[in-house]
Amino acid sequence: MHTAYAILLAAGYGSRMGQCKPTLPLGTSSALELLSQSFTRAGVTPIVVTGHAQENVEAECRRLSLVSVHNPAFDDGMFSSVQAGCKALPDDTEYFFITPVDIPLIRHQTISALLTNAGQKSATVLHPVLDDSPLTPLPKFMYETEAKRGHPPCMHASLKQEILAYSGEGGLAGLLAHHAKTTSYIPVTDSGMLQDMDTPDDYQKLCELEKLQQLPSTQECYALWNAENLPSHIRKHSIAVTDVARAILPHLPDTTPLFEQTVLSGTMLHDIAKGSPKHASKGAEIVSEYGFPELASCIAAHSHLQVSSGAVTPEELVFLADKFIEGTTVCSLERRYEEKMACYASSAEVVEAIKQKLSQAQAIQHKVEAAINTTLDTLLNTNRRH
């Protein structure tokens, strides 16, 4: 395990926000708390650089037991805070990160991935990138130009003195540009690392995104496809299944953004392990390993599911949406299962098992249709016409 520190820049005026950004609440935490927790969970020690609103930020640091250092020259711009943070790095530093506090939704898995790769590569700089291409994974040589680069950069300790001696022209990015030949780009599943909060509108957006952090965003679903090299025909099938779910969701009463994102990410990723033995349970393992255990039940249940009592569940919607798509085409449950029975007509035992699965699927279909007050055949045909 490398000894690593994170310089969290919390010295700016936040003039466009009109409030002290480090102490703004996001869910039950502050922005500074969320960001620092991601680093500590990855084994990295945060160092907070204060400037404007020093008293408020330092009070928050004390509440969170975080080390802070004040930059009296914060008015000179962000790079002066970068240098103040570097001056505070202990002698045992092997790697360090630098990021502003107004990008608080960075996932701890991103930081861990950067550290892991730092130990395996000769790079002096590592940038996390999001490959959210929906069609096919980007080749590695295109990460620099085509993938979405996020925060935080991870740097070897040898850059500390160079940063302290740098004029500041072009900021930290200007300095790191001189290290292009020893820079690596690490693909991660993290769209939060791209989201900052400069304005009140940005902040409201992040408040909504924070509520969904336990689930992958659409961008992150694409990144997972690419990380797992999902074949093109499975991507197209997954998109068609997601379209069915999108058609149903507006008609369900009392849904929440969390419910809807659970369904949509579930349909996007239900076949993430297609081709593997017991692909549903394997898919559940994969999404859990990427940091989304809350989605595992939807993936695990998409092949076989008994109808439940009460309100329609995300698992039932993912299961049902999948059953209404054959390849990329909308079809009825009866047609889907009749074709399977025809394939196994020589085995009465298999045919009986398929009939039972059809009966289970029909029970879920009837439950959903009762909730949306229309038939799925009518709803899906209407959506196809439009």
ZIDAQUI-V494620 format. One record per run of one state. SS is the DSSP state (~ for helix, > for strand, _ for the rest). FROM is the first residue (numbers start at 1). LEN is the number of residues. If there is no record, write none. Layout:
{{SS;FROM;LEN} {SS;FROM;LEN}}
//
This chain:
{{_;1;3} {>;4;7} {_;11;10} {~;21;3} {_;24;1} {>;25;2} {_;27;2} {>;29;2} {~;31;11} {_;42;3} {>;45;6} {_;51;3} {~;54;11} {_;65;2} {>;67;4} {_;71;3} {~;74;3} {_;77;1} {~;78;10} {_;88;7} {>;95;6} {_;101;7} {~;108;11} {_;119;6} {>;125;6} {_;131;9} {~;140;7} {_;147;1} {>;148;2} {_;150;3} {>;153;4} {_;157;2} {~;159;7} {_;166;5} {~;171;12} {>;183;5} {_;188;4} {~;192;3} {_;195;5} {~;200;11} {_;211;7} {~;218;10} {_;228;4} {~;232;18} {_;250;7} {~;257;13} {_;270;9} {~;279;11} {_;290;3} {~;293;8} {_;301;13} {~;314;10} {_;324;1} {>;325;2} {_;327;2} {>;329;2} {_;331;2} {~;333;11} {_;344;4} {~;348;25} {_;373;3} {~;376;10} {_;386;1}}
//
